[in-house]
Amino acid sequence: MTILTAIDADPGCKEVIETAHELATGLDMELVITHVVPEESGKEEATAEIQEIVQSVIDDLDTVDLRLNRSRMQKHDVKINQNDRESVQY
């Protein structure tokens, strides 16, 4: 089985990577980390960015499958509806 983890350049993603790596290692599973970048991002720049982010947490990049996901990213304000606990984007 595989642990799939999506990250962006947010500083909090390092904790996500660390948790996913611990889980994958503990369960003897493959770890796939996909880096979500804007569609306009250059491939080399985005590749260097994901390698730098992941390597700051995991020493051996050979143990991780790194992937890029280009997306039309838009910033949305997200609010939580306290009644039914669903995210509402507008």
PyMOL Python script that loads the backbone (N, CA, C, O; Angstrom):
from pymol import cmd

cmd.read_pdbstr("""\
ATOM      1  N   MET A   1       0.843  -1.187   0.000  1.00  0.00           N
ATOM      2  CA  MET A   1       0.000   0.000   0.000  1.00  0.00           C
ATOM      3  C   MET A   1       0.881   1.239   0.000  1.00  0.00           C
ATOM      4  O   MET A   1       2.096   1.168   0.181  1.00  0.00           O
ATOM      5  N   THR A   2       0.235   2.366  -0.207  1.00  0.00           N
ATOM      6  CA  THR A   2       0.949   3.629  -0.368  1.00  0.00           C
ATOM      7  C   THR A   2       0.343   4.707   0.517  1.00  0.00           C
ATOM      8  O   THR A   2      -0.876   4.794   0.668  1.00  0.00           O
ATOM      9  N   ILE A   3       1.204   5.520   1.094  1.00  0.00           N
ATOM     10  CA  ILE A   3       0.786   6.736   1.792  1.00  0.00           C
ATOM     11  C   ILE A   3       0.978   7.880   0.798  1.00  0.00           C
ATOM     12  O   ILE A   3       2.099   8.137   0.359  1.00  0.00           O
ATOM     13  N   LEU A   4      -0.105   8.565   0.441  1.00  0.00           N
ATOM     14  CA  LEU A   4      -0.058   9.690  -0.491  1.00  0.00           C
ATOM     15  C   LEU A   4      -0.201  10.978   0.296  1.00  0.00           C
ATOM     16  O   LEU A   4      -1.157  11.161   1.050  1.00  0.00           O
ATOM     17  N   THR A   5       0.759  11.865   0.111  1.00  0.00           N
ATOM     18  CA  THR A   5       0.778  13.126   0.844  1.00  0.00           C
ATOM     19  C   THR A   5       0.903  14.273  -0.143  1.00  0.00           C
ATOM     20  O   THR A   5       1.827  14.293  -0.956  1.00  0.00           O
ATOM     21  N   ALA A   6      -0.009  15.222  -0.081  1.00  0.00           N
ATOM     22  CA  ALA A   6       0.045  16.407  -0.940  1.00  0.00           C
ATOM     23  C   ALA A   6       0.552  17.588  -0.119  1.00  0.00           C
ATOM     24  O   ALA A   6       0.100  17.818   1.002  1.00  0.00           O
ATOM     25  N   ILE A   7       1.492  18.328  -0.688  1.00  0.00           N
ATOM     26  CA  ILE A   7       2.049  19.490   0.004  1.00  0.00           C
ATOM     27  C   ILE A   7       2.058  20.689  -0.928  1.00  0.00           C
ATOM     28  O   ILE A   7       1.896  20.568  -2.143  1.00  0.00           O
ATOM     29  N   ASP A   8       2.253  21.856  -0.313  1.00  0.00           N
ATOM     30  CA  ASP A   8       2.533  23.066  -1.067  1.00  0.00           C
ATOM     31  C   ASP A   8       3.758  23.687  -0.409  1.00  0.00           C
ATOM     32  O   ASP A   8       4.466  22.995   0.323  1.00  0.00           O
ATOM     33  N   ALA A   9       4.024  24.927  -0.638  1.00  0.00           N
ATOM     34  CA  ALA A   9       5.217  25.560  -0.086  1.00  0.00           C
ATOM     35  C   ALA A   9       4.996  26.139   1.310  1.00  0.00           C
ATOM     36  O   ALA A   9       5.883  26.802   1.847  1.00  0.00           O
ATOM     37  N   ASP A  10       3.853  25.904   1.891  1.00  0.00           N
ATOM     38  CA  ASP A  10       3.543  26.406   3.231  1.00  0.00           C
ATOM     39  C   ASP A  10       4.509  25.792   4.247  1.00  0.00           C
ATOM     40  O   ASP A  10       4.792  24.596   4.166  1.00  0.00           O
ATOM     41  N   PRO A  11       5.023  26.577   5.202  1.00  0.00           N
ATOM     42  CA  PRO A  11       5.957  26.037   6.192  1.00  0.00           C
ATOM     43  C   PRO A  11       5.387  24.857   7.000  1.00  0.00           C
ATOM     44  O   PRO A  11       6.148  24.007   7.462  1.00  0.00           O
ATOM     45  N   GLY A  12       4.093  24.798   7.168  1.00  0.00           N
ATOM     46  CA  GLY A  12       3.472  23.706   7.916  1.00  0.00           C
ATOM     47  C   GLY A  12       3.561  22.365   7.212  1.00  0.00           C
ATOM     48  O   GLY A  12       3.306  21.328   7.824  1.00  0.00           O
ATOM     49  N   CYS A  13       3.919  22.371   5.929  1.00  0.00           N
ATOM     50  CA  CYS A  13       3.989  21.110   5.181  1.00  0.00           C
ATOM     51  C   CYS A  13       5.106  20.220   5.693  1.00  0.00           C
ATOM     52  O   CYS A  13       5.060  19.006   5.492  1.00  0.00           O
ATOM     53  N   LYS A  14       6.099  20.781   6.342  1.00  0.00           N
ATOM     54  CA  LYS A  14       7.197  19.965   6.868  1.00  0.00           C
ATOM     55  C   LYS A  14       6.691  18.995   7.934  1.00  0.00           C
ATOM     56  O   LYS A  14       7.137  17.849   7.996  1.00  0.00           O
ATOM     57  N   GLU A  15       5.776  19.448   8.758  1.00  0.00           N
ATOM     58  CA  GLU A  15       5.185  18.560   9.764  1.00  0.00           C
ATOM     59  C   GLU A  15       4.363  17.457   9.100  1.00  0.00           C
ATOM     60  O   GLU A  15       4.346  16.320   9.572  1.00  0.00           O
ATOM     61  N   VAL A  16       3.687  17.794   8.010  1.00  0.00           N
ATOM     62  CA  VAL A  16       2.902  16.806   7.264  1.00  0.00           C
ATOM     63  C   VAL A  16       3.832  15.744   6.685  1.00  0.00           C
ATOM     64  O   VAL A  16       3.540  14.550   6.758  1.00  0.00           O
ATOM     65  N   ILE A  17       4.944  16.178   6.115  1.00  0.00           N
ATOM     66  CA  ILE A  17       5.921  15.243   5.552  1.00  0.00           C
ATOM     67  C   ILE A  17       6.482  14.337   6.631  1.00  0.00           C
ATOM     68  O   ILE A  17       6.588  13.125   6.444  1.00  0.00           O
ATOM     69  N   GLU A  18       6.838  14.923   7.751  1.00  0.00           N
ATOM     70  CA  GLU A  18       7.410  14.143   8.854  1.00  0.00           C
ATOM     71  C   GLU A  18       6.430  13.077   9.349  1.00  0.00           C
ATOM     72  O   GLU A  18       6.815  11.928   9.564  1.00  0.00           O
ATOM     73  N   THR A  19       5.183  13.456   9.526  1.00  0.00           N
ATOM     74  CA  THR A  19       4.158  12.507   9.981  1.00  0.00           C
ATOM     75  C   THR A  19       3.934  11.403   8.952  1.00  0.00           C
ATOM     76  O   THR A  19       3.841  10.228   9.305  1.00  0.00           O
ATOM     77  N   ALA A  20       3.850  11.783   7.686  1.00  0.00           N
ATOM     78  CA  ALA A  20       3.640  10.799   6.625  1.00  0.00           C
ATOM     79  C   ALA A  20       4.821   9.834   6.536  1.00  0.00           C
ATOM     80  O   ALA A  20       4.629   8.634   6.338  1.00  0.00           O
ATOM     81  N   HIS A  21       6.025  10.346   6.679  1.00  0.00           N
ATOM     82  CA  HIS A  21       7.223   9.497   6.619  1.00  0.00           C
ATOM     83  C   HIS A  21       7.257   8.516   7.790  1.00  0.00           C
ATOM     84  O   HIS A  21       7.565   7.339   7.606  1.00  0.00           O
ATOM     85  N   GLU A  22       6.942   8.998   8.986  1.00  0.00           N
ATOM     86  CA  GLU A  22       6.896   8.119  10.154  1.00  0.00           C
ATOM     87  C   GLU A  22       5.846   7.025   9.965  1.00  0.00           C
ATOM     88  O   GLU A  22       6.090   5.862  10.285  1.00  0.00           O
ATOM     89  N   LEU A  23       4.694   7.397   9.450  1.00  0.00           N
ATOM     90  CA  LEU A  23       3.618   6.437   9.212  1.00  0.00           C
ATOM     91  C   LEU A  23       4.034   5.408   8.161  1.00  0.00           C
ATOM     92  O   LEU A  23       3.863   4.206   8.369  1.00  0.00           O
ATOM     93  N   ALA A  24       4.571   5.865   7.052  1.00  0.00           N
ATOM     94  CA  ALA A  24       4.986   4.956   5.986  1.00  0.00           C
ATOM     95  C   ALA A  24       6.103   4.017   6.459  1.00  0.00           C
ATOM     96  O   ALA A  24       6.095   2.825   6.151  1.00  0.00           O
ATOM     97  N   THR A  25       7.043   4.560   7.198  1.00  0.00           N
ATOM     98  CA  THR A  25       8.142   3.737   7.708  1.00  0.00           C
ATOM     99  C   THR A  25       7.627   2.712   8.709  1.00  0.00           C
ATOM    100  O   THR A  25       7.982   1.535   8.645  1.00  0.00           O
ATOM    101  N   GLY A  26       6.787   3.169   9.636  1.00  0.00           N
ATOM    102  CA  GLY A  26       6.256   2.282  10.662  1.00  0.00           C
ATOM    103  C   GLY A  26       5.383   1.169  10.113  1.00  0.00           C
ATOM    104  O   GLY A  26       5.354   0.070  10.666  1.00  0.00           O
ATOM    105  N   LEU A  27       4.670   1.446   9.030  1.00  0.00           N
ATOM    106  CA  LEU A  27       3.774   0.460   8.429  1.00  0.00           C
ATOM    107  C   LEU A  27       4.403  -0.251   7.233  1.00  0.00           C
ATOM    108  O   LEU A  27       3.748  -1.049   6.562  1.00  0.00           O
ATOM    109  N   ASP A  28       5.683   0.043   6.968  1.00  0.00           N
ATOM    110  CA  ASP A  28       6.415  -0.533   5.844  1.00  0.00           C
ATOM    111  C   ASP A  28       5.659  -0.321   4.528  1.00  0.00           C
ATOM    112  O   ASP A  28       5.417  -1.261   3.771  1.00  0.00           O
ATOM    113  N   MET A  29       5.294   0.942   4.281  1.00  0.00           N
ATOM    114  CA  MET A  29       4.546   1.307   3.085  1.00  0.00           C
ATOM    115  C   MET A  29       5.362   2.288   2.254  1.00  0.00           C
ATOM    116  O   MET A  29       6.289   2.925   2.754  1.00  0.00           O
ATOM    117  N   GLU A  30       5.004   2.398   0.986  1.00  0.00           N
ATOM    118  CA  GLU A  30       5.627   3.369   0.087  1.00  0.00           C
ATOM    119  C   GLU A  30       5.081   4.761   0.415  1.00  0.00           C
ATOM    120  O   GLU A  30       3.902   4.916   0.733  1.00  0.00           O
ATOM    121  N   LEU A  31       5.956   5.772   0.335  1.00  0.00           N
ATOM    122  CA  LEU A  31       5.534   7.150   0.550  1.00  0.00           C
ATOM    123  C   LEU A  31       5.632   7.911  -0.766  1.00  0.00           C
ATOM    124  O   LEU A  31       6.700   7.984  -1.372  1.00  0.00           O
ATOM    125  N   VAL A  32       4.507   8.478  -1.202  1.00  0.00           N
ATOM    126  CA  VAL A  32       4.457   9.326  -2.395  1.00  0.00           C
ATOM    127  C   VAL A  32       4.084  10.728  -1.924  1.00  0.00           C
ATOM    128  O   VAL A  32       3.065  10.926  -1.262  1.00  0.00           O
ATOM    129  N   ILE A  33       4.924  11.692  -2.277  1.00  0.00           N
ATOM    130  CA  ILE A  33       4.651  13.086  -1.920  1.00  0.00           C
ATOM    131  C   ILE A  33       4.448  13.857  -3.214  1.00  0.00           C
ATOM    132  O   ILE A  33       5.330  13.891  -4.073  1.00  0.00           O
ATOM    133  N   THR A  34       3.287  14.472  -3.346  1.00  0.00           N
ATOM    134  CA  THR A  34       3.003  15.282  -4.529  1.00  0.00           C
ATOM    135  C   THR A  34       2.986  16.754  -4.112  1.00  0.00           C
ATOM    136  O   THR A  34       2.358  17.131  -3.122  1.00  0.00           O
ATOM    137  N   HIS A  35       3.679  17.558  -4.879  1.00  0.00           N
ATOM    138  CA  HIS A  35       3.819  18.983  -4.606  1.00  0.00           C
ATOM    139  C   HIS A  35       2.882  19.736  -5.543  1.00  0.00           C
ATOM    140  O   HIS A  35       3.042  19.674  -6.762  1.00  0.00           O
ATOM    141  N   VAL A  36       1.927  20.431  -4.995  1.00  0.00           N
ATOM    142  CA  VAL A  36       0.946  21.168  -5.787  1.00  0.00           C
ATOM    143  C   VAL A  36       1.501  22.560  -6.070  1.00  0.00           C
ATOM    144  O   VAL A  36       1.774  23.343  -5.160  1.00  0.00           O
ATOM    145  N   VAL A  37       1.659  22.841  -7.360  1.00  0.00           N
ATOM    146  CA  VAL A  37       2.235  24.120  -7.774  1.00  0.00           C
ATOM    147  C   VAL A  37       1.316  24.779  -8.794  1.00  0.00           C
ATOM    148  O   VAL A  37       0.535  24.099  -9.459  1.00  0.00           O
ATOM    149  N   PRO A  38       1.406  26.099  -8.920  1.00  0.00           N
ATOM    150  CA  PRO A  38       0.608  26.781  -9.945  1.00  0.00           C
ATOM    151  C   PRO A  38       0.978  26.294 -11.340  1.00  0.00           C
ATOM    152  O   PRO A  38       2.120  25.912 -11.598  1.00  0.00           O
ATOM    153  N   GLU A  39       0.015  26.314 -12.213  1.00  0.00           N
ATOM    154  CA  GLU A  39       0.191  25.859 -13.589  1.00  0.00           C
ATOM    155  C   GLU A  39       1.347  26.578 -14.294  1.00  0.00           C
ATOM    156  O   GLU A  39       2.017  25.998 -15.148  1.00  0.00           O
ATOM    157  N   GLU A  40       1.568  27.820 -13.936  1.00  0.00           N
ATOM    158  CA  GLU A  40       2.597  28.637 -14.587  1.00  0.00           C
ATOM    159  C   GLU A  40       4.001  28.325 -14.106  1.00  0.00           C
ATOM    160  O   GLU A  40       4.964  28.772 -14.731  1.00  0.00           O
ATOM    161  N   SER A  41       4.160  27.583 -13.029  1.00  0.00           N
ATOM    162  CA  SER A  41       5.484  27.311 -12.467  1.00  0.00           C
ATOM    163  C   SER A  41       6.355  26.528 -13.427  1.00  0.00           C
ATOM    164  O   SER A  41       5.889  25.640 -14.140  1.00  0.00           O
ATOM    165  N   GLY A  42       7.621  26.876 -13.428  1.00  0.00           N
ATOM    166  CA  GLY A  42       8.583  26.127 -14.238  1.00  0.00           C
ATOM    167  C   GLY A  42       8.868  24.779 -13.593  1.00  0.00           C
ATOM    168  O   GLY A  42       8.916  24.667 -12.368  1.00  0.00           O
ATOM    169  N   LYS A  43       9.056  23.761 -14.416  1.00  0.00           N
ATOM    170  CA  LYS A  43       9.268  22.399 -13.917  1.00  0.00           C
ATOM    171  C   LYS A  43      10.541  22.298 -13.079  1.00  0.00           C
ATOM    172  O   LYS A  43      10.526  21.692 -12.008  1.00  0.00           O
ATOM    173  N   GLU A  44      11.640  22.885 -13.553  1.00  0.00           N
ATOM    174  CA  GLU A  44      12.902  22.798 -12.814  1.00  0.00           C
ATOM    175  C   GLU A  44      12.805  23.488 -11.466  1.00  0.00           C
ATOM    176  O   GLU A  44      13.283  22.971 -10.457  1.00  0.00           O
ATOM    177  N   GLU A  45      12.186  24.654 -11.455  1.00  0.00           N
ATOM    178  CA  GLU A  45      12.027  25.401 -10.207  1.00  0.00           C
ATOM    179  C   GLU A  45      11.155  24.626  -9.212  1.00  0.00           C
ATOM    180  O   GLU A  45      11.486  24.537  -8.030  1.00  0.00           O
ATOM    181  N   ALA A  46      10.065  24.079  -9.687  1.00  0.00           N
ATOM    182  CA  ALA A  46       9.155  23.326  -8.825  1.00  0.00           C
ATOM    183  C   ALA A  46       9.809  22.036  -8.322  1.00  0.00           C
ATOM    184  O   ALA A  46       9.607  21.645  -7.173  1.00  0.00           O
ATOM    185  N   THR A  47      10.589  21.379  -9.180  1.00  0.00           N
ATOM    186  CA  THR A  47      11.301  20.166  -8.775  1.00  0.00           C
ATOM    187  C   THR A  47      12.323  20.484  -7.694  1.00  0.00           C
ATOM    188  O   THR A  47      12.427  19.761  -6.704  1.00  0.00           O
ATOM    189  N   ALA A  48      13.071  21.551  -7.877  1.00  0.00           N
ATOM    190  CA  ALA A  48      14.056  21.959  -6.881  1.00  0.00           C
ATOM    191  C   ALA A  48      13.366  22.301  -5.559  1.00  0.00           C
ATOM    192  O   ALA A  48      13.876  21.986  -4.484  1.00  0.00           O
ATOM    193  N   GLU A  49      12.203  22.949  -5.650  1.00  0.00           N
ATOM    194  CA  GLU A  49      11.470  23.337  -4.448  1.00  0.00           C
ATOM    195  C   GLU A  49      11.014  22.111  -3.658  1.00  0.00           C
ATOM    196  O   GLU A  49      11.200  22.061  -2.442  1.00  0.00           O
ATOM    197  N   ILE A  50      10.418  21.122  -4.330  1.00  0.00           N
ATOM    198  CA  ILE A  50       9.948  19.942  -3.608  1.00  0.00           C
ATOM    199  C   ILE A  50      11.135  19.164  -3.027  1.00  0.00           C
ATOM    200  O   ILE A  50      11.050  18.654  -1.910  1.00  0.00           O
ATOM    201  N   GLN A  51      12.221  19.072  -3.765  1.00  0.00           N
ATOM    202  CA  GLN A  51      13.387  18.365  -3.244  1.00  0.00           C
ATOM    203  C   GLN A  51      13.935  19.050  -1.998  1.00  0.00           C
ATOM    204  O   GLN A  51      14.290  18.386  -1.024  1.00  0.00           O
ATOM    205  N   GLU A  52      14.002  20.370  -2.032  1.00  0.00           N
ATOM    206  CA  GLU A  52      14.504  21.126  -0.882  1.00  0.00           C
ATOM    207  C   GLU A  52      13.589  20.970   0.331  1.00  0.00           C
ATOM    208  O   GLU A  52      14.065  20.761   1.447  1.00  0.00           O
ATOM    209  N   ILE A  53      12.284  21.071   0.115  1.00  0.00           N
ATOM    210  CA  ILE A  53      11.331  20.943   1.222  1.00  0.00           C
ATOM    211  C   ILE A  53      11.423  19.555   1.849  1.00  0.00           C
ATOM    212  O   ILE A  53      11.535  19.425   3.068  1.00  0.00           O
ATOM    213  N   VAL A  54      11.376  18.524   1.015  1.00  0.00           N
ATOM    214  CA  VAL A  54      11.378  17.151   1.528  1.00  0.00           C
ATOM    215  C   VAL A  54      12.719  16.815   2.160  1.00  0.00           C
ATOM    216  O   VAL A  54      12.764  16.170   3.207  1.00  0.00           O
ATOM    217  N   GLN A  55      13.810  17.241   1.539  1.00  0.00           N
ATOM    218  CA  GLN A  55      15.128  16.928   2.073  1.00  0.00           C
ATOM    219  C   GLN A  55      15.385  17.621   3.410  1.00  0.00           C
ATOM    220  O   GLN A  55      16.240  17.174   4.175  1.00  0.00           O
ATOM    221  N   SER A  56      14.676  18.686   3.700  1.00  0.00           N
ATOM    222  CA  SER A  56      14.832  19.347   4.996  1.00  0.00           C
ATOM    223  C   SER A  56      14.230  18.498   6.124  1.00  0.00           C
ATOM    224  O   SER A  56      14.496  18.735   7.302  1.00  0.00           O
ATOM    225  N   VAL A  57      13.417  17.510   5.743  1.00  0.00           N
ATOM    226  CA  VAL A  57      12.766  16.636   6.726  1.00  0.00           C
ATOM    227  C   VAL A  57      13.294  15.201   6.638  1.00  0.00           C
ATOM    228  O   VAL A  57      13.533  14.556   7.659  1.00  0.00           O
ATOM    229  N   ILE A  58      13.475  14.707   5.401  1.00  0.00           N
ATOM    230  CA  ILE A  58      13.886  13.326   5.164  1.00  0.00           C
ATOM    231  C   ILE A  58      15.266  13.351   4.508  1.00  0.00           C
ATOM    232  O   ILE A  58      15.448  13.960   3.454  1.00  0.00           O
ATOM    233  N   ASP A  59      16.227  12.692   5.133  1.00  0.00           N
ATOM    234  CA  ASP A  59      17.598  12.716   4.614  1.00  0.00           C
ATOM    235  C   ASP A  59      17.755  12.008   3.276  1.00  0.00           C
ATOM    236  O   ASP A  59      18.462  12.499   2.396  1.00  0.00           O
ATOM    237  N   ASP A  60      17.112  10.872   3.116  1.00  0.00           N
ATOM    238  CA  ASP A  60      17.316  10.040   1.933  1.00  0.00           C
ATOM    239  C   ASP A  60      16.122  10.145   0.986  1.00  0.00           C
ATOM    240  O   ASP A  60      15.082   9.530   1.222  1.00  0.00           O
ATOM    241  N   LEU A  61      16.274  10.924  -0.085  1.00  0.00           N
ATOM    242  CA  LEU A  61      15.183  11.106  -1.039  1.00  0.00           C
ATOM    243  C   LEU A  61      14.899   9.843  -1.847  1.00  0.00           C
ATOM    244  O   LEU A  61      13.851   9.741  -2.485  1.00  0.00           O
ATOM    245  N   ASP A  62      15.817   8.885  -1.826  1.00  0.00           N
ATOM    246  CA  ASP A  62      15.600   7.629  -2.556  1.00  0.00           C
ATOM    247  C   ASP A  62      14.484   6.791  -1.955  1.00  0.00           C
ATOM    248  O   ASP A  62      13.982   5.870  -2.599  1.00  0.00           O
ATOM    249  N   THR A  63      14.092   7.103  -0.717  1.00  0.00           N
ATOM    250  CA  THR A  63      13.036   6.331  -0.060  1.00  0.00           C
ATOM    251  C   THR A  63      11.647   6.906  -0.320  1.00  0.00           C
ATOM    252  O   THR A  63      10.649   6.379   0.170  1.00  0.00           O
ATOM    253  N   VAL A  64      11.587   8.004  -1.103  1.00  0.00           N
ATOM    254  CA  VAL A  64      10.331   8.709  -1.333  1.00  0.00           C
ATOM    255  C   VAL A  64      10.122   8.914  -2.832  1.00  0.00           C
ATOM    256  O   VAL A  64      11.065   9.194  -3.571  1.00  0.00           O
ATOM    257  N   ASP A  65       8.878   8.771  -3.264  1.00  0.00           N
ATOM    258  CA  ASP A  65       8.500   9.057  -4.647  1.00  0.00           C
ATOM    259  C   ASP A  65       7.972  10.490  -4.690  1.00  0.00           C
ATOM    260  O   ASP A  65       6.905  10.774  -4.146  1.00  0.00           O
ATOM    261  N   LEU A  66       8.707  11.387  -5.329  1.00  0.00           N
ATOM    262  CA  LEU A  66       8.316  12.800  -5.406  1.00  0.00           C
ATOM    263  C   LEU A  66       7.641  13.073  -6.742  1.00  0.00           C
ATOM    264  O   LEU A  66       8.131  12.653  -7.791  1.00  0.00           O
ATOM    265  N   ARG A  67       6.517  13.779  -6.699  1.00  0.00           N
ATOM    266  CA  ARG A  67       5.764  14.102  -7.923  1.00  0.00           C
ATOM    267  C   ARG A  67       5.315  15.553  -7.886  1.00  0.00           C
ATOM    268  O   ARG A  67       5.154  16.145  -6.820  1.00  0.00           O
ATOM    269  N   LEU A  68       5.117  16.109  -9.068  1.00  0.00           N
ATOM    270  CA  LEU A  68       4.591  17.467  -9.201  1.00  0.00           C
ATOM    271  C   LEU A  68       3.164  17.401  -9.711  1.00  0.00           C
ATOM    272  O   LEU A  68       2.834  16.559 -10.547  1.00  0.00           O
ATOM    273  N   ASN A  69       2.325  18.282  -9.210  1.00  0.00           N
ATOM    274  CA  ASN A  69       0.948  18.389  -9.674  1.00  0.00           C
ATOM    275  C   ASN A  69       0.705  19.857  -9.996  1.00  0.00           C
ATOM    276  O   ASN A  69       0.607  20.692  -9.097  1.00  0.00           O
ATOM    277  N   ARG A  70       0.611  20.158 -11.263  1.00  0.00           N
ATOM    278  CA  ARG A  70       0.339  21.532 -11.684  1.00  0.00           C
ATOM    279  C   ARG A  70      -1.155  21.762 -11.669  1.00  0.00           C
ATOM    280  O   ARG A  70      -1.938  20.947 -12.158  1.00  0.00           O
ATOM    281  N   SER A  71      -1.529  22.883 -11.102  1.00  0.00           N
ATOM    282  CA  SER A  71      -2.945  23.155 -10.922  1.00  0.00           C
ATOM    283  C   SER A  71      -3.216  24.638 -11.114  1.00  0.00           C
ATOM    284  O   SER A  71      -2.365  25.490 -10.858  1.00  0.00           O
ATOM    285  N   ARG A  72      -4.422  24.916 -11.570  1.00  0.00           N
ATOM    286  CA  ARG A  72      -4.871  26.311 -11.585  1.00  0.00           C
ATOM    287  C   ARG A  72      -5.273  26.649 -10.164  1.00  0.00           C
ATOM    288  O   ARG A  72      -6.378  26.339  -9.718  1.00  0.00           O
ATOM    289  N   MET A  73      -4.364  27.281  -9.472  1.00  0.00           N
ATOM    290  CA  MET A  73      -4.593  27.561  -8.061  1.00  0.00           C
ATOM    291  C   MET A  73      -5.232  28.933  -7.911  1.00  0.00           C
ATOM    292  O   MET A  73      -4.846  29.896  -8.574  1.00  0.00           O
ATOM    293  N   GLN A  74      -6.204  28.998  -7.038  1.00  0.00           N
ATOM    294  CA  GLN A  74      -6.840  30.251  -6.711  1.00  0.00           C
ATOM    295  C   GLN A  74      -6.956  30.321  -5.203  1.00  0.00           C
ATOM    296  O   GLN A  74      -7.235  29.327  -4.531  1.00  0.00           O
ATOM    297  N   LYS A  75      -6.740  31.493  -4.699  1.00  0.00           N
ATOM    298  CA  LYS A  75      -6.886  31.655  -3.259  1.00  0.00           C
ATOM    299  C   LYS A  75      -8.359  31.835  -2.932  1.00  0.00           C
ATOM    300  O   LYS A  75      -9.061  32.621  -3.568  1.00  0.00           O
ATOM    301  N   HIS A  76      -8.809  31.102  -1.943  1.00  0.00           N
ATOM    302  CA  HIS A  76     -10.181  31.196  -1.469  1.00  0.00           C
ATOM    303  C   HIS A  76     -10.165  31.432   0.025  1.00  0.00           C
ATOM    304  O   HIS A  76      -9.291  30.936   0.737  1.00  0.00           O
ATOM    305  N   ASP A  77     -11.113  32.172   0.480  1.00  0.00           N
ATOM    306  CA  ASP A  77     -11.338  32.252   1.914  1.00  0.00           C
ATOM    307  C   ASP A  77     -12.136  31.019   2.300  1.00  0.00           C
ATOM    308  O   ASP A  77     -13.133  30.693   1.657  1.00  0.00           O
ATOM    309  N   VAL A  78     -11.705  30.347   3.331  1.00  0.00           N
ATOM    310  CA  VAL A  78     -12.405  29.149   3.778  1.00  0.00           C
ATOM    311  C   VAL A  78     -12.951  29.411   5.165  1.00  0.00           C
ATOM    312  O   VAL A  78     -12.226  29.830   6.066  1.00  0.00           O
ATOM    313  N   LYS A  79     -14.221  29.163   5.322  1.00  0.00           N
ATOM    314  CA  LYS A  79     -14.863  29.297   6.626  1.00  0.00           C
ATOM    315  C   LYS A  79     -15.482  27.965   6.992  1.00  0.00           C
ATOM    316  O   LYS A  79     -15.878  27.194   6.117  1.00  0.00           O
ATOM    317  N   ILE A  80     -15.563  27.703   8.242  1.00  0.00           N
ATOM    318  CA  ILE A  80     -16.180  26.473   8.717  1.00  0.00           C
ATOM    319  C   ILE A  80     -17.593  26.794   9.187  1.00  0.00           C
ATOM    320  O   ILE A  80     -17.801  27.678  10.018  1.00  0.00           O
ATOM    321  N   ASN A  81     -18.547  26.069   8.648  1.00  0.00           N
ATOM    322  CA  ASN A  81     -19.921  26.192   9.099  1.00  0.00           C
ATOM    323  C   ASN A  81     -20.036  25.392  10.398  1.00  0.00           C
ATOM    324  O   ASN A  81     -19.935  24.166  10.374  1.00  0.00           O
ATOM    325  N   GLN A  82     -20.241  26.051  11.501  1.00  0.00           N
ATOM    326  CA  GLN A  82     -20.247  25.384  12.800  1.00  0.00           C
ATOM    327  C   GLN A  82     -21.395  24.402  12.964  1.00  0.00           C
ATOM    328  O   GLN A  82     -21.305  23.490  13.786  1.00  0.00           O
ATOM    329  N   ASN A  83     -22.470  24.564  12.205  1.00  0.00           N
ATOM    330  CA  ASN A  83     -23.610  23.675  12.356  1.00  0.00           C
ATOM    331  C   ASN A  83     -23.357  22.288  11.793  1.00  0.00           C
ATOM    332  O   ASN A  83     -23.660  21.290  12.447  1.00  0.00           O
ATOM    333  N   ASP A  84     -22.802  22.213  10.580  1.00  0.00           N
ATOM    334  CA  ASP A  84     -22.594  20.893   9.993  1.00  0.00           C
ATOM    335  C   ASP A  84     -21.121  20.592   9.732  1.00  0.00           C
ATOM    336  O   ASP A  84     -20.804  19.557   9.145  1.00  0.00           O
ATOM    337  N   ARG A  85     -20.214  21.473  10.157  1.00  0.00           N
ATOM    338  CA  ARG A  85     -18.770  21.258  10.114  1.00  0.00           C
ATOM    339  C   ARG A  85     -18.233  21.018   8.714  1.00  0.00           C
ATOM    340  O   ARG A  85     -17.237  20.311   8.558  1.00  0.00           O
ATOM    341  N   GLU A  86     -18.851  21.574   7.710  1.00  0.00           N
ATOM    342  CA  GLU A  86     -18.345  21.443   6.347  1.00  0.00           C
ATOM    343  C   GLU A  86     -17.658  22.737   5.938  1.00  0.00           C
ATOM    344  O   GLU A  86     -18.031  23.828   6.369  1.00  0.00           O
ATOM    345  N   SER A  87     -16.648  22.583   5.097  1.00  0.00           N
ATOM    346  CA  SER A  87     -15.943  23.752   4.584  1.00  0.00           C
ATOM    347  C   SER A  87     -16.820  24.437   3.535  1.00  0.00           C
ATOM    348  O   SER A  87     -17.488  23.787   2.730  1.00  0.00           O
ATOM    349  N   VAL A  88     -16.794  25.738   3.570  1.00  0.00           N
ATOM    350  CA  VAL A  88     -17.533  26.505   2.583  1.00  0.00           C
ATOM    351  C   VAL A  88     -16.529  27.426   1.910  1.00  0.00           C
ATOM    352  O   VAL A  88     -15.861  28.206   2.589  1.00  0.00           O
ATOM    353  N   GLN A  89     -16.410  27.351   0.600  1.00  0.00           N
ATOM    354  CA  GLN A  89     -15.519  28.230  -0.123  1.00  0.00           C
ATOM    355  C   GLN A  89     -16.339  29.233  -0.910  1.00  0.00           C
ATOM    356  O   GLN A  89     -17.381  28.893  -1.470  1.00  0.00           O
ATOM    357  N   TYR A  90     -15.867  30.466  -0.951  1.00  0.00           N
ATOM    358  CA  TYR A  90     -16.540  31.485  -1.738  1.00  0.00           C
ATOM    359  C   TYR A  90     -15.534  32.463  -2.277  1.00  0.00           C
ATOM    360  O   TYR A  90     -15.904  33.408  -2.974  1.00  0.00           O
TER     361      TYR A  90
END
""", "prot")
cmd.dss("prot")
cmd.show_as("cartoon", "prot")
cmd.util.cbc("prot")
cmd.orient("prot")
